[in-house]
């Protein structure tokens, strides 16, 4: 369980540190959503 938590929190921390504004967070979430849609369409 701890390993899973680390695997989730580390990328989130890097993503949040990479975007300094609310606009940046929105753009990052949009890109993540697009990637999820691409994966879903392939299946």
N, CA, C and O atoms as a MOPAC input file, in Angstrom:
PM7 MOZYME 1SCF
protein

 N      0.81900 1    -1.19000 1     0.00000 1
 C      0.00000 1     0.00000 1     0.00000 1
 C      0.86700 1     1.26000 1     0.00000 1
 O      0.55900 1     2.23000 1    -0.69100 1
 N      1.94700 1     1.23900 1     0.77500 1
 C      2.83900 1     2.39800 1     0.81400 1
 C      3.50300 1     2.62900 1    -0.54000 1
 O      3.69100 1     3.77100 1    -0.96100 1
 N      3.85300 1     1.54400 1    -1.21400 1
 C      4.48000 1     1.66400 1    -2.53200 1
 C      3.52100 1     2.31100 1    -3.51400 1
 O      3.92200 1     3.17900 1    -4.28800 1
 N      2.27600 1     1.90600 1    -3.49300 1
 C      1.27500 1     2.49000 1    -4.37900 1
 C      1.11000 1     3.97600 1    -4.09300 1
 O      1.01100 1     4.78100 1    -5.01900 1
 N      1.07900 1     4.33800 1    -2.83600 1
 C      0.94400 1     5.73400 1    -2.44600 1
 C      2.11900 1     6.55500 1    -2.96600 1
 O      1.92800 1     7.66200 1    -3.47000 1
 N      3.30700 1     6.02900 1    -2.84900 1
 C      4.49500 1     6.72400 1    -3.34700 1
 C      4.43900 1     6.85000 1    -4.86300 1
 O      4.77400 1     7.90200 1    -5.40900 1
 N      4.01800 1     5.79000 1    -5.55000 1
 C      3.94200 1     5.81700 1    -7.00800 1
 C      2.91800 1     6.83100 1    -7.51300 1
 O      3.03800 1     7.32800 1    -8.63400 1
 N      1.93300 1     7.13500 1    -6.70900 1
 C      0.92900 1     8.12000 1    -7.09200 1
 C      1.37600 1     9.52900 1    -6.70300 1
 O      1.23800 1    10.46200 1    -7.49500 1
 N      1.90200 1     9.68700 1    -5.51200 1
 C      2.22600 1    11.01900 1    -5.00500 1
 C      3.44900 1    11.64900 1    -5.65200 1
 O      3.48400 1    12.86600 1    -5.83500 1
 N      4.43700 1    10.86500 1    -5.99600 1
 C      5.64800 1    11.43000 1    -6.59800 1
 C      5.35000 1    12.10000 1    -7.94300 1
 O      5.75900 1    13.24500 1    -8.13600 1
 N      4.65900 1    11.44500 1    -8.87900 1
 C      4.33600 1    12.14500 1   -10.13200 1
 C      3.43500 1    13.36400 1    -9.92000 1
 O      3.57400 1    14.37300 1   -10.61200 1
 N      2.51900 1    13.26600 1    -8.96700 1
 C      1.64600 1    14.41100 1    -8.68700 1
 C      2.47900 1    15.58300 1    -8.17500 1
 O      2.24600 1    16.72600 1    -8.56900 1
 N      3.42900 1    15.31600 1    -7.31800 1
 C      4.28600 1    16.38000 1    -6.78800 1
 C      5.09700 1    17.03400 1    -7.90500 1
 O      5.23000 1    18.25700 1    -7.94000 1
 N      5.63300 1    16.23000 1    -8.80900 1
 C      6.37800 1    16.79400 1    -9.93400 1
 C      5.47200 1    17.60700 1   -10.84900 1
 O      5.86800 1    18.66900 1   -11.33100 1
 N      4.28200 1    17.12500 1   -11.08600 1
 C      3.34000 1    17.84400 1   -11.95200 1
 C      2.96500 1    19.18300 1   -11.33400 1
 O      2.91900 1    20.20100 1   -12.02400 1
 N      2.70000 1    19.17900 1   -10.04700 1
 C      2.31300 1    20.42400 1    -9.38600 1
 C      3.46900 1    21.41000 1    -9.30700 1
 O      3.25800 1    22.62000 1    -9.39000 1
 N      4.67400 1    20.91200 1    -9.15100 1
 C      5.81900 1    21.82300 1    -9.09100 1
 C      6.13400 1    22.39500 1   -10.46800 1
 O      6.75200 1    23.45400 1   -10.57600 1
 N      5.71700 1    21.70400 1   -11.50900 1
 C      5.97900 1    22.17200 1   -12.86500 1
 C      5.03400 1    23.25400 1   -13.33400 1
 O      5.35800 1    23.98000 1   -14.27400 1
 N      3.87900 1    23.38700 1   -12.71400 1
 C      2.93300 1    24.41500 1   -13.13900 1
 C      2.72500 1    25.39300 1   -11.99300 1
 O      2.26200 1    25.02200 1   -10.91400 1
 N      3.07000 1    26.63300 1   -12.24200 1
 C      3.06900 1    27.62400 1   -11.17200 1
 C      1.77100 1    28.40300 1   -11.06900 1
 O      1.60200 1    29.18000 1   -10.12900 1
 N      0.86300 1    28.22400 1   -11.99000 1
 C     -0.37600 1    28.98900 1   -11.95700 1
 C     -1.57200 1    28.06500 1   -12.06200 1
 O     -1.44100 1    26.89000 1   -12.40300 1
 N     -2.73200 1    28.60900 1   -11.76700 1
 C     -3.96500 1    27.83300 1   -11.90100 1
 C     -4.17200 1    27.45000 1   -13.36100 1
 O     -4.64100 1    26.35200 1   -13.66300 1
 N     -3.82000 1    28.35900 1   -14.26100 1
 C     -3.92400 1    28.06900 1   -15.68600 1
 C     -3.04300 1    26.87500 1   -16.05100 1
 O     -3.44600 1    26.01100 1   -16.82900 1
 N     -1.85500 1    26.83700 1   -15.48900 1
 C     -0.93500 1    25.72800 1   -15.74500 1
 C     -1.48600 1    24.40100 1   -15.25200 1
 O     -1.33300 1    23.37300 1   -15.91300 1
 N     -2.12900 1    24.42500 1   -14.08700 1
 C     -2.73700 1    23.20500 1   -13.55400 1
 C     -3.84300 1    22.73200 1   -14.49500 1
 O     -3.95700 1    21.54000 1   -14.78300 1
 N     -4.65900 1    23.68200 1   -14.97100 1
 C     -5.73200 1    23.32700 1   -15.89900 1
 C     -5.20300 1    22.70700 1   -17.17000 1
 O     -5.76000 1    21.73300 1   -17.67500 1
 N     -4.12400 1    23.27300 1   -17.68900 1
 C     -3.53600 1    22.73000 1   -18.91500 1
 C     -2.98600 1    21.32800 1   -18.68000 1
 O     -3.13800 1    20.44700 1   -19.52700 1
 N     -2.35000 1    21.12300 1   -17.53700 1
 C     -1.81600 1    19.79800 1   -17.22700 1
 C     -2.93700 1    18.77100 1   -17.10400 1
 O     -2.81600 1    17.65000 1   -17.59900 1
 N     -4.02800 1    19.15600 1   -16.44400 1
 C     -5.15700 1    18.23200 1   -16.30200 1
 C     -5.78800 1    17.93000 1   -17.65500 1
 O     -6.21700 1    16.80400 1   -17.90700 1
 N     -5.84300 1    18.92500 1   -18.51500 1
 C     -6.40700 1    18.71600 1   -19.84500 1
 C     -5.54800 1    17.72400 1   -20.63600 1
 O     -6.07500 1    16.82900 1   -21.29700 1
 N     -4.23400 1    17.88700 1   -20.56600 1
 C     -3.34100 1    16.96900 1   -21.27400 1
 C     -3.47200 1    15.54600 1   -20.73500 1
 O     -3.46000 1    14.58100 1   -21.49900 1
 N     -3.59600 1    15.42800 1   -19.41800 1
 C     -3.76200 1    14.10100 1   -18.82400 1
 C     -5.06700 1    13.46600 1   -19.29100 1
 O     -5.11000 1    12.27000 1   -19.58000 1
 N     -6.12400 1    14.25900 1   -19.36500 1
 C     -7.40700 1    13.75400 1   -19.85400 1
 C     -7.33100 1    13.29800 1   -21.29200 1
 O     -7.92600 1    12.28600 1   -21.66300 1
 N     -6.59800 1    14.04400 1   -22.10400 1
 C     -6.44000 1    13.66500 1   -23.51100 1
 C     -5.69900 1    12.33300 1   -23.63100 1
 O     -6.05000 1    11.49800 1   -24.46500 1
 N     -4.68800 1    12.13700 1   -22.80800 1
 C     -3.94400 1    10.87300 1   -22.83800 1
 C     -4.84800 1     9.70900 1   -22.44500 1
 O     -4.78700 1     8.63600 1   -23.04600 1
 N     -5.68300 1     9.92500 1   -21.43700 1
 C     -6.60000 1     8.87200 1   -20.99700 1
 C     -7.59100 1     8.54900 1   -22.11600 1
 O     -7.90100 1     7.38100 1   -22.35500 1
 N     -8.08700 1     9.58100 1   -22.80200 1
 C     -9.00800 1     9.34800 1   -23.91100 1
 C     -8.32600 1     8.54700 1   -25.02900 1
 O     -8.93100 1     7.64500 1   -25.60800 1
 N     -7.07500 1     8.88000 1   -25.32500 1
 C     -6.34600 1     8.15000 1   -26.36700 1
 C     -6.21200 1     6.67100 1   -26.01500 1
 O     -6.39500 1     5.80600 1   -26.87200 1
 N     -5.89600 1     6.38600 1   -24.76200 1
 C     -5.74800 1     5.00500 1   -24.33200 1
 C     -7.09600 1     4.29000 1   -24.41800 1
 O     -7.16400 1     3.13700 1   -24.84400 1
 N     -8.16200 1     4.97100 1   -24.01500 1
 C     -9.49300 1     4.35600 1   -24.04900 1
 C     -9.93300 1     4.06400 1   -25.48300 1
 O    -10.57800 1     3.04500 1   -25.73100 1
 N     -9.59600 1     4.93600 1   -26.42400 1
 C     -9.98900 1     4.73800 1   -27.82000 1
 C     -9.25000 1     3.56000 1   -28.44200 1
 O     -9.78100 1     2.90300 1   -29.33800 1
 N     -8.03000 1     3.28300 1   -27.97900 1
 C     -7.24000 1     2.19000 1   -28.53300 1
 C     -7.77100 1     0.83200 1   -28.11000 1
 O     -7.49800 1    -0.16900 1   -28.77300 1
 N     -8.52400 1     0.77800 1   -27.01600 1
 C     -9.01500 1    -0.51300 1   -26.51400 1
 C    -10.34600 1    -0.87000 1   -27.09600 1
 O    -10.89700 1    -1.92400 1   -26.77700 1

